[in-house]
Amino acid sequence: MKKQMMVLGMLLMAVTSSFAISGTTGPLTWVLENGTLTISGEGAMPDYDYYDSFHRGIPPSL
């Protein structure tokens, strides 16, 4: 039983780590995939403060 639970847990971690999180900000787009943040586009990135980011649903660690 322990072995089956461990295999299930490892499978769930592998599946969830393959999803990408993405969004746009001003003229830029960003993608966080497998621990790599990629920012694309041209122009200046808007200067949000911590309060703005929190209320837009963007985790402060990003």
GITA-V175910 format. One record per run of one state. SS is the DSSP state (H for helix, E for strand, C for the rest). FROM is the first residue (numbers start at 1). TO is the last residue. Records with the same first field share a line. If there is no record, write none. Layout:
SS=FROM-TO  FROM-TO
This chain:
C=1-1  18-20  26-27  34-35  42-49  56-62
H=2-17  50-55
E=21-25  28-33  36-41
